[in-house]
Each structure stands twice: as C-alpha cells, then as structure tokens.
Amino acid sequence: MNITLYLLAGALGSLIKDILADGSIQLPKVVDGKLVLGFIGGMLVGAFVGVIVDGSFLTALMGGFVGISVISNLIPQNGQSNSG
C-alpha cells in the first residue's frame, strides 16, 4: 500500500512541476515516427523517484517534482556534463 502511495505522490509532483513550469501539459504524440511521451514520461520518472527517496508522502512528492531535473542535469549532453 505504501509503495502505491509513493508512486502516486511522485507522479503528482512531476505533474505539478509540468503545470507550474509551462502553465500547461504536453500530451503524448508521434513525431517523425517516434513516440514523444510528453507529461507521461515525466510522471513515470517522478513515480520512480517517489519510490526510491525517503519513505514519506511529502518527500515522494518533492522527489517527483525535482526528479526529471536532477536526471537531466546528470546526463551528459553533447559530450559534456552539466553538473560541473
């Protein structure tokens, strides 16, 4: 039961971040034969982060809120890291 709550809290945190950042959410679509997940991709990452962080609803919510930002800063883009 608790894992489900953390999954939902993380997904909700990611959804809130998308709404606050853009004032809207991006729906999934197919572009050049590739599926762009839109807000669903962020919610999946947020749900995952919500489960792996400390075991409380608030922490899972905040983990989902910042989850995609942390991951995108850790992944090198154009051969260079953004974290340094």
Summary of the structure (lengths in Angstrom):
residues: 84
radius of gyration: 13.7
end to end distance: 39.0
largest distance: 41.5
contacts: 252
relative contact order: 0.21
helix: 63%
strand: 10%
